[in-house]
Every structure is written in C-alpha cells, then in structure tokens.
Amino acid sequence: MVNKKLIMLFLCVLTQGGWAQVFETHLMSMSAGLPMGITSDRVCVIIHQTPEMVDLSLPKNLHLNLKEMGIDAMRYLYYDELYGGQDVYRKTLAALQKRQIRILMFMEVSDQGFTLTLARMGTNTLVDFEVKAWQTKGQTMHQVLIRLANKMRTLDLPYSNYLISEGPEFSTQVRLFEGTHFPRYPSQLKRFSLAVSLFPIFPTEGTFLNEAQRTYLSEYNEKIAVKNARIQEIFADYPYQVEFFEDQSDAAYFENRYQYVLRYAFMPGEELRTALGYELDPSQTQYISTVPVEGNRTLKTLDKQKKVYKFYVQKTANGDLYTGRYYDADETWEEALYNFKSLMTAQFKK
C-alpha cells in the first residue's frame, strides 16, 4: 500500500534554486497500456529541463507533434514553477482542476536523454498514484514521440479532441491572495509571532520504496536540513517573535492562532508581480529590485521574464498579502529571504 503521508510530502517538494528531481515519476507504477483518455481528455504538459539542456523551442515543437496525434495539450507548465512555493503549488493545482485537466504528461530532459511519462491527474493531489502510468525514454524528443505514436496505433482509442490550440499555452496565472495587497509590512508583527514555513523533510520508510530510493531521499534530506538551518540563521538577528514549522495551509495556521505566515513565490518577474497584485507597466523590460547592503539599500535590475524569488507575509484570517515597502525579489531564495527580512527589520526600527 502507498504511504499516503509520504505522497503528500512529495507533492509539497520545493525547488529552492537548484536542479529539482521530478519525484512523481519515480513513485509511479508503470503499465504497458496508455492512461485512458489520452485522445479525449484535456492534458497538462509539465516540462523539466536541467539547466544545461534548456531548449526554449521545445514546447512549440512538442505541441505541434501532440496536436498531430490528437492530444489536447491545453496547458503547459515548467516543473520548477509548479513547485515555486507552497501556495503556488496549491493554487496552481486548483487552477488545473478548474480547467478539467485529466491527464498529465511529464517531459523530462537531461544529459541522459528524454523521458516522457503519462499519468492520470489526482483529485486532491497532482498525480493519481492508484492508476498506473506509462513511460518511454529516448535520446531525442523525436524518439519518445515516435514511440508514443506507435503505441497509440496499437490501441483502439476514441478520438474527440478536435479544437486543439495552435501553440502551447503557458498562462496558468495564479492569484496568491484573496484579500487586499498592502505594499508595506504588517506592523502587528512587533506583537504577534511570524510563522515561517520550513522546507519539507521526506520520510525514507515506505513499503513501496526500494533501496536506491531510500538512499536518494537520505541524501536529499541532508541537503534540506542544511537549507532549513540557513533559514533559521538568516532570522537569527530578527528582534521579534518568529517560529518555524512544516508548511500548513492558511486555515491550519489560523486554527493554531498564527495570523501571519511568511511565504514565497518563484516565477518569471512579470507573472510574479501579477500574482502578488503589483501594477504592471507594459513598457518596462526590467524591474528594479531593492536589496540591503551593509545597512544601506541599493538597486538591482532584473529582466522582467527572469525567474526570481519574492517573499511576502500572508494574513491567514482574511487572505491579505503584505509584500513589503520595497520590491525586493532576487535570483536565489536565500538572497530574497535575506532582502525581505532585513528591509522589514530596518523599517520596524524607524
């Protein structure tokens, strides 16, 4: 039996600035048959490319081939953006469910080649692990698509996808708050604790794990422990109350009487600012980020399409979002966290 707790923890994996293993495909049971609905249901394509293998033309070329096969790939996501923060994951999953996505296609690209995996989407989680998946591998995208097409020819599939878009759609925009966007810090943090979500440690025990998986998880957990220690180190000089937790929903935090929780989002700058409620200027090609340097502030330019991290405080009672007085996004989670914490602390001291 699949360890439900382990699955939920895997589905909360964060991609804190480094290469992110696609955990889901390593947990699936594989079948010789394709998931039902591949040519009749809506499909979300989730792309993961290691940094040295990034090909910006891949989604377009992939979509043209899937359209020819009668596969309605109506939504595309990059894996690191799907897991670009706890709230980002939860709300992206809700957006996919609202669009009635039924099939997931994982396209993993590394120096080892291409891996294509088809799985059923879950109701409460990204993947339905109770339904077997299908997988093929090859040295090129052409090879894996040919193998998929050949497999489809051997099956009596019902084709009903006739209104397939001409190109890949990436605009899965999520709104990260239900209340009001405040471009300041919540002054109540001088009196109330700030809850900070730590990166999750994954249990290595489970009846379905093999020895290689346990070894990998043990090594991964060691890296996560270092990152969690770094979070607490960054907050070492924070002069107010702060508590560190495994991530929870806003409702769970509120139930435990924590009104303010520190979260982050990792997205291209334009999407990030939209998700956080900033006003946009279409004429801008770059955004100016404010970063602390030796007790002062300096400015840093970031391309509007560059993926960056931005921390913010969410009020659990009503969904209000506090992004801080300054736009302080940065290229790594550590820099972004230091920026937000330092600028907030300096503002509170005034």
Rosetta blueprint (number, residue, H / E / L):
1 M L
2 V L
3 N L
4 K H
5 K H
6 L H
7 I H
8 M H
9 L H
10 F H
11 L L
12 C L
13 V L
14 L L
15 T L
16 Q L
17 G L
18 G L
19 W L
20 A L
21 Q L
22 V L
23 F L
24 E H
25 T H
26 H H
27 L H
28 M L
29 S L
30 M E
31 S L
32 A L
33 G L
34 L L
35 P L
36 M L
37 G L
38 I L
39 T L
40 S L
41 D L
42 R E
43 V E
44 C E
45 V E
46 I E
47 I E
48 H E
49 Q E
50 T L
51 P H
52 E H
53 M H
54 V L
55 D L
56 L L
57 S L
58 L H
59 P H
60 K H
61 N H
62 L H
63 H H
64 L H
65 N H
66 L H
67 K H
68 E H
69 M H
70 G L
71 I L
72 D E
73 A E
74 M E
75 R E
76 Y E
77 L E
78 Y E
79 Y H
80 D H
81 E H
82 L H
83 Y L
84 G L
85 G L
86 Q H
87 D H
88 V H
89 Y H
90 R H
91 K H
92 T H
93 L H
94 A H
95 A H
96 L H
97 Q H
98 K H
99 R L
100 Q L
101 I E
102 R E
103 I E
104 L E
105 M E
106 F E
107 M E
108 E E
109 V E
110 S E
111 D L
112 Q L
113 G E
114 F E
115 T E
116 L E
117 T E
118 L E
119 A E
120 R E
121 M E
122 G L
123 T L
124 N L
125 T L
126 L L
127 V E
128 D L
129 F L
130 E L
131 V L
132 K L
133 A E
134 W E
135 Q E
136 T E
137 K E
138 G E
139 Q L
140 T L
141 M H
142 H H
143 Q H
144 V H
145 L H
146 I H
147 R H
148 L H
149 A H
150 N H
151 K H
152 M H
153 R H
154 T L
155 L L
156 D L
157 L L
158 P L
159 Y L
160 S L
161 N L
162 Y L
163 L L
164 I L
165 S L
166 E L
167 G L
168 P L
169 E L
170 F L
171 S L
172 T L
173 Q L
174 V L
175 R L
176 L L
177 F L
178 E L
179 G L
180 T L
181 H E
182 F E
183 P L
184 R L
185 Y L
186 P L
187 S H
188 Q H
189 L H
190 K H
191 R L
192 F L
193 S L
194 L E
195 A E
196 V E
197 S E
198 L E
199 F L
200 P L
201 I L
202 F L
203 P L
204 T L
205 E L
206 G L
207 T L
208 F L
209 L L
210 N L
211 E H
212 A H
213 Q H
214 R H
215 T H
216 Y H
217 L H
218 S H
219 E H
220 Y H
221 N H
222 E H
223 K H
224 I H
225 A H
226 V H
227 K H
228 N H
229 A H
230 R H
231 I H
232 Q H
233 E H
234 I H
235 F L
236 A L
237 D L
238 Y L
239 P L
240 Y L
241 Q L
242 V E
243 E E
244 F E
245 F E
246 E E
247 D L
248 Q L
249 S L
250 D H
251 A H
252 A H
253 Y H
254 F H
255 E H
256 N L
257 R L
258 Y L
259 Q L
260 Y E
261 V E
262 L E
263 R E
264 Y E
265 A E
266 F E
267 M E
268 P E
269 G H
270 E H
271 E H
272 L H
273 R H
274 T H
275 A H
276 L L
277 G L
278 Y L
279 E L
280 L L
281 D L
282 P L
283 S L
284 Q L
285 T L
286 Q E
287 Y E
288 I E
289 S E
290 T E
291 V E
292 P E
293 V E
294 E L
295 G L
296 N E
297 R E
298 T E
299 L E
300 K E
301 T E
302 L E
303 D E
304 K L
305 Q L
306 K L
307 K E
308 V E
309 Y E
310 K E
311 F E
312 Y E
313 V E
314 Q E
315 K E
316 T L
317 A L
318 N L
319 G L
320 D L
321 L E
322 Y E
323 T L
324 G L
325 R L
326 Y L
327 Y L
328 D L
329 A L
330 D E
331 E L
332 T L
333 W H
334 E H
335 E H
336 A H
337 L H
338 Y H
339 N H
340 F H
341 K H
342 S H
343 L H
344 M H
345 T H
346 A H
347 Q H
348 F H
349 K H
350 K L
